[in-house]
Amino acid sequence: MSQTNITPDHRSAFEALTSGEFSNFALFSCFADGQPAAAICAVNEQAGEYLIRPLFVSVTDTMRLTDHDGREAGR
């Protein structure tokens, strides 16, 4: 059995970004765990207010990317 952390919400967000069917995305300057970062967000208007929902966050200098066996990416 293949292990994954990819959820149905992740798949939906990725498909929305890559499909070209939606135009309500923005690059948002932010902080991730206190580190300067950027996020791709969905922006929706609801009851006169804008809701900003982060979909994907940029890599930060302190982020470690590993597979499920603990092997770091790029090694």
N, C-alpha and C positions, 0 to 999 in steps of 0.2 A: 504494500500500500504506500502510495506517495504522500509525503507530508507536505503541507503548505500552510502558510499564514495568509494567503490571499482569500479574502472573504467575498461573498456575492456583492457587497457594497463596493469593494475595491474594483471588481470586474466592471460593474455598472459605471463607475466614475471613469475608468480607463476607456471604456467603449464610448461614453459620451464625449470625452475629450478627442478621441481619434476619429469619430464618425463624421465630424463636420456638420452635424445636424443642429448643434447648439452654439450660441454665441455669448452665453452669460458667464464666461470664465474671465478671471483676472489674476494677474501676478501680484501678490500681496507681500509687502515687506513685513517681517515679523521676527519673533524669537522662538526657538525650539529648545526647550530645557535651558533657557537663559543664554543660548548662543545665537548670534545674528544668523538669520535664515531668510528664506523666501518660500512662499507656498502658492500653489495653484489652487484657486478657490472658485467655487460656484457662487455667483451673486444673484440673489432673487429678491424681488420686492414683495413685501407682504404687509398689508394694512398700513401703507405709507412709510414703512421702515425697510431698510436693506438688511437682508440676512446674508452673512458671509460664512460659507461652510468650507473649511479647508479639505482639499481632496488629496493632495500630495505635497510633501514638504521636502525642501532641498537638502542635500547632504551638507553637514556641518563638519568643521575641523575635528571635532571630538567623536564623531559618529564612527562606529565600527560595524561594517557590513559582513556578516558571516552566513554560511549555509547552516542547515539543521545539524550538521556534525561539528560546528564550531570553526570550520575553515574560513579564514578571511578571504574576501573577494580580492582578486588580483594576485594571489600567491600561488 
